[in-house]
Amino acid sequence: MTERELARPNILWISLEDTSPRFGCYGDPLARTPNIDKLASEGTRFPLAFSTAGVCAPSRSAIITGMYQTSIGTHHMRTTHTHANSSELPTPYHTVTPHYVKTFTEYLRAAGYYCTNNKKTDYQFEPPLTAWDELGSHGHWRNRERGQPFFSVFNPTLTHESGMWPEKERQPLQTDPDRVELPPYLPNTRIAREALARHYDNIAEADKIVGRLLQQLEEDGLADNTIVFLWSDHGEGLPRAKRWPYDAGIRVPLLVRWPGQVEPQAVSDQLVSLVDLGPTVLSCAGIDIPYHMQGQPFLGDRKQEREYVFASRDRYDQSYDMIRAIRDKKYKYIRNYYPDLPRMMWVSFNNQHPVQQEMWRLHREGKLEGIQNLMFEKRPVEELYDTENDPHELYNLAKDPNYRDKLAELRNVLDEWLEQHGDMGKMDEGQMVANFWPGGVQPQTAAPVYIPIAAGSPGIEASLEGGAYPAPMLVQLYCATQGASITYTTETGGDARWKLYTEPLRLTGGTTTIRVRASRIGYKHSEERSASFTVGDPSFL
């Protein structure tokens, strides 16, 4: 480990689910979030942080790659398993991203970081072998080598949308439903208030997990050299929030504590997109950001200021849709590509939500009042909202002549963004999948090849088991699949630690068995191969 690597900061991500900023540090009087609030007081709060989609997998794919989901084909929600009563959809499949796209954690590993994820992924593709040193419920920075910098992700899943359902209630309600304030476009019934009260309770439970993780950093003497990020993958799991590009669906909490680098008790007016998280981590770690990444760092030496954030909505579970949105610090522009579609589309999972069921019941009975009918009205082609004066985005200004210039600005910038980054939502999903998986068959990564490099060795795989090599020798690894990355280990057994291959392996003596595998995003992992090399003293070989 070099001195520079030892000096690099550790990084902890605490990734919540389905959570808008219902914390005390954001001014919510019902929140019971002492640990999150303390973290905010020790760092900077970013109230203008937004996901790229109002649902988990497209958003998380953008986070892990630093690429917009619409640019790499991960924009449809639920591609990795089938849907009830939807056998004709082109699922399941894993998105095959462009060959140069990696998870940003691979760049961290190449720089010497120990990367763990405990344990959610949900990227629209199986994580490549090179993404994590540890992936699973035991993943923890405490398992790294002594002195090794780490990047560790923990995913409290308590706040998921389904936690609002009565059957998921973990304990009697601690939050008084009569004190819960619902958005004005939702029915203010006891059932709806109880659902949101469960969410408050689940956030309070997640806050305890946050406290335990921060305490572990203190116990390990790591708090002063660890950057802590806390965020949610998208907004909260209520109707017209989750799955939608309205602020309720894409505005997320974002807190960063970085002792000596980020101001404590500060509030930033920066616009931040979650596609920026990966590039920001690389920037903070002093690692070059690959040119292809579309996110941009909001911290570190290469910090950049945003003017706009972007979001999308496409097929979510059974129902196709296509919406694109852009937001600056005040205004939101939404473009509906299917103005003929109803807003209340069929998504079987969402239909289990008690608030969604209340909306349908009251609509059927003709008892919804005023703005509560909004989700049953016809969609406009374009929507424009003043989010500062109309935070619930209720009053569409797209046809108001007083906002003609702002409408034109956001419309044009959205077009430029689509042109610059591409939009695979324009392609029929079936054709896209046919391009990913020719003939409906998932491609497989080629198995790596060993290339011995030693005095007098022919440097071809056929020579691997033939005699001994003079010391020292190098073993180069090669994979024929474009864009593939290789992992290797010299350990045996199922619990072996696999390392990222970045340069030829140096062998100095004795017999070493090297196991290798390769992977590329969207491809099947390669077969595992194994070879043994005997290296001796040149004087007696």
Disulfide bonds with the S-S distance in Angstrom:
none
